[in-house]
């Protein structure tokens, strides 16, 4: 389960070089914001579950 404000780390780095994201919105899709460059993405929960390595 994800919660707003939680930090998530992905297996692959983002184009900016960081792999740390912050959860901003939860719904049918989960909105993430890169903690380095502030890029926002939205992913379905099932897809996100496959891409993360750990949560804080």
N, C-alpha and C positions, 0 to 999 in steps of 0.2 A: 504494500500500500504506500502511496506517495502522499506527502503533505506539502503545503505551500511553504516556501522558504527553505526547503530541504536541499542539500547539496548532493549532486549525482555525478559520478565519474564514468565516462564512457571508455570502451575498449580502444577506439581510434581517437586521435587528436582532431580537433577542429582545425580549419584552415589557418587560424591565428596561432596555433601551436599548443593550446591548452585543451585539456579534456574534462574540465570542471564546469558543471552547469547548475543553475538554480531553478527549481520548480516555481513557476509563476501562476499557473492556472491548471485546474484539474476539471475534467469533464469527459466527453467522448474522446477527445484528444488531450494530451498533456503538453502544456506550453513550457518550454525551457528557454533560459537566457544564458548565454556564455558569460562567465564571470570575468573574462579578459576583454573581449571586444564588444560585448552587449548585444550580439546578434540574437534574434529570437527565432525559434523554430517550434513547430507543433508536430507531435508524433502520436500515433495510436499507442495505447498502453502495451499491447502485445508486441509491437515493434520495438518499443523502448526497453521492454524487459530483456530482449535479446542483445541489446547494445550496451547495457551497463555492466560495470564490474563491481562497484560497491556504492553504498549510500552512507552518508553521515547523518 
